[in-house]
């Protein structure tokens, strides 16, 4: 099979396994909904800056729970089977696409519920939606790469937290600045630098993943 066929096959496999178990989707949805409800009970009413910060804190930990299992939950037998039928490029691309789809769905649902519970809507909601999609894209690419690295070492969960911290902090800073622009209703041209920076980060992370993963997969 060529690369496109392998990616399609592996992505179909991921979606089929998720549809059968719904473990990742239901588990993370429960976490997000319960955390938002607890925040509402604790704060009831929050200012816009706190509202924004709480949302990204919730989504950060939700993305860790959802994406970290990409490689950490794979059994040795399944890894050996995939090794014999697909290239490492197809595997990392399919995992990343699946995690992007999962995180975009979770983030949109979480944002809708978050707005409903706190009864607060950003002044520029379309820009805020763009920022949340870019945030989902960033979390997915970064945590997929880190999950792949962590799966080859013992105590993968601890290693993943350590490796992802220096990469995810700059992304969070840019995301918070971008979403603050949306909350304040600033002209969209002001946010072009942040959008471009997030896109560049995603391209760089994906490029690094494609370069490093074949060496990890052979180990």
C-alpha positions in Angstrom: 0.0 0.0 0.0 1.1 3.6 -0.6 1.3 6.2 2.1 -2.2 7.6 1.6 -3.7 4.1 1.7 -1.9 3.2 4.9 -2.9 6.5 6.6 -6.5 5.9 5.5 -6.4 2.3 6.9 -4.8 3.3 10.2 -7.2 6.2 10.7 -10.2 4.0 10.0 -8.8 1.5 12.6 -8.5 4.3 15.2 -12.0 5.6 14.5 -13.5 2.0 14.6 -11.8 1.2 17.9 -13.0 4.5 19.4 -16.6 3.9 18.1 -16.7 0.5 19.7 -15.4 1.6 23.1 -16.0 5.4 23.2 -13.5 5.3 26.1 -11.5 8.5 25.2 -14.5 10.5 24.1 -16.8 9.7 27.0 -14.0 9.9 29.6 -12.7 13.3 28.5 -16.3 14.6 28.0 -17.2 13.6 31.5 -14.0 15.3 32.8 -14.6 18.5 30.9 -18.3 18.8 31.8 -17.7 18.0 35.5 -14.8 20.4 35.7 -16.8 23.2 34.1 -19.7 22.6 36.5 -17.4 22.6 39.5 -15.8 25.9 38.4 -19.3 27.4 38.0 -20.3 26.3 41.5 -17.1 27.7 42.9 -17.1 31.1 41.0 -20.7 31.5 39.8 -19.6 34.7 38.1 -16.1 35.5 36.7 -14.5 38.4 34.9 -13.5 37.9 31.3 -9.8 37.3 32.0 -10.5 34.6 34.6 -13.1 33.1 32.3 -10.5 32.8 29.5 -7.8 31.4 31.8 -10.1 28.8 33.3 -11.1 27.6 29.8 -7.6 27.0 28.7 -6.6 25.3 32.0 -9.5 22.9 31.6 -8.7 22.2 27.9 -5.0 21.7 28.6 -5.6 18.8 31.1 -8.4 17.4 28.9 -6.1 17.3 25.9 -3.4 15.5 28.0 -6.0 12.9 29.1 -7.3 12.4 25.5 -4.1 12.5 23.5 -1.6 10.9 25.9 -3.1 7.5 25.3 -2.2 7.6 21.6 0.9 5.4 22.0 0.9 4.7 25.7 -2.2 2.4 25.5 -0.9 0.4 22.5 0.0 -3.2 23.5 3.3 -4.8 22.3 1.4 -7.2 20.1 -0.6 -4.4 18.3 2.6 -2.4 17.8 4.3 -5.4 16.2 1.3 -5.9 13.9 1.2 -2.3 12.8 5.0 -2.4 12.3 4.6 -5.2 9.8 1.8 -3.5 7.7 2.5 0.2 7.8 5.3 2.7 7.6 6.2 4.9 10.6 5.2 8.0 8.6 1.7 6.6 8.0 1.3 5.8 11.7 2.4 9.2 13.1 0.2 11.0 10.5 -2.9 8.9 11.2 -2.4 9.3 15.0 -2.1 13.0 14.6 -5.1 13.3 12.3 -7.2 11.2 14.7 -6.2 13.3 17.7 -6.9 16.5 15.9 -10.4 15.3 15.0 -11.0 14.2 18.6 -9.7 17.4 20.2 -11.6 19.7 17.8 -14.8 17.9 18.6 -14.1 18.0 22.4 -13.1 21.7 22.3 -16.2 22.8 20.4 -18.5 20.9 22.7 -16.6 22.2 25.8 -16.7 25.8 24.6 -20.5 25.5 23.9 -21.1 24.1 27.4 -18.8 26.6 29.0 -20.6 29.6 27.4 -23.9 28.1 28.3 -23.0 27.5 32.0 -21.3 30.8 32.6 -23.7 32.8 30.3 -20.8 34.7 28.8 -20.1 35.2 25.1 -16.8 36.7 23.8 -17.3 39.9 21.7 -15.7 38.2 18.7 -17.0 34.7 18.9 -15.9 33.6 15.4 -12.3 34.6 16.2 -12.5 32.8 19.5 -13.7 29.7 17.7 -10.7 30.0 15.3 -8.4 30.2 18.3 -9.9 27.1 20.0 -9.5 25.1 16.7 -5.9 26.3 16.5 -5.4 25.4 20.1 -6.8 21.9 19.5 -4.5 21.5 16.6 -1.5 22.6 18.7 -2.3 20.4 21.6 -2.9 17.4 19.3 0.4 17.7 17.4 2.5 18.4 20.4 1.1 15.7 22.7 1.0 13.1 19.9 4.7 13.6 19.4 5.5 13.6 23.1 3.3 10.5 23.6 5.3 8.7 20.9 8.6 9.5 22.7 7.2 8.6 26.1 5.9 5.3 25.0 9.5 4.1 24.4 10.5 4.8 28.0 9.4 3.5 31.4 7.0 5.7 33.4 5.6 7.2 30.3 3.0 9.4 32.0 5.6 11.2 34.1 8.0 11.6 31.1 5.2 13.0 29.0 4.5 15.8 31.5 8.2 16.7 31.7 8.8 16.7 28.0 5.6 18.6 27.0 5.9 21.4 29.6 8.6 23.6 27.8 6.8 23.2 24.5 3.2 23.8 25.6 3.8 26.9 27.7 4.7 29.2 24.7 1.6 27.8 22.9 -0.6 28.6 25.9 0.8 32.2 26.1 0.0 32.8 22.4 -3.4 31.2 22.7 -4.4 33.3 25.8 -3.3 36.5 24.0 -5.2 35.5 20.9 -8.4 34.7 22.7 -8.1 37.8 24.8 -8.2 39.8 21.6 -11.4 38.0 20.7 -12.9 38.7 24.1 -12.0 42.4 23.9 -13.4 42.6 20.3 -10.3 44.0 18.8 -9.8 44.3 15.1 -8.9 40.9 13.6 -5.8 42.3 11.9 -4.3 42.7 15.4 -4.4 38.9 15.9 -2.8 37.9 12.6 0.7 37.6 14.2 -0.6 35.2 16.9 -2.5 33.1 14.3 0.6 32.9 12.1 2.8 32.0 15.0 0.5 29.1 16.0 0.4 27.8 12.4 4.2 27.9 12.3 4.5 26.1 15.6 2.2 23.3 14.3 4.2 23.0 11.1 7.5 22.8 13.0 6.2 20.2 15.5 4.7 18.0 12.7 8.0 18.3 10.7 10.0 17.2 13.8 7.6 14.3 14.4 8.0 13.1 10.8 11.8 13.3 11.2 12.2 11.6 14.6 9.4 9.1 14.7 10.9 6.6 12.2 14.0 6.3 14.5 11.7 5.8 17.5 9.6 3.2 15.7 12.6 1.1 14.8 13.6 0.9 18.5 
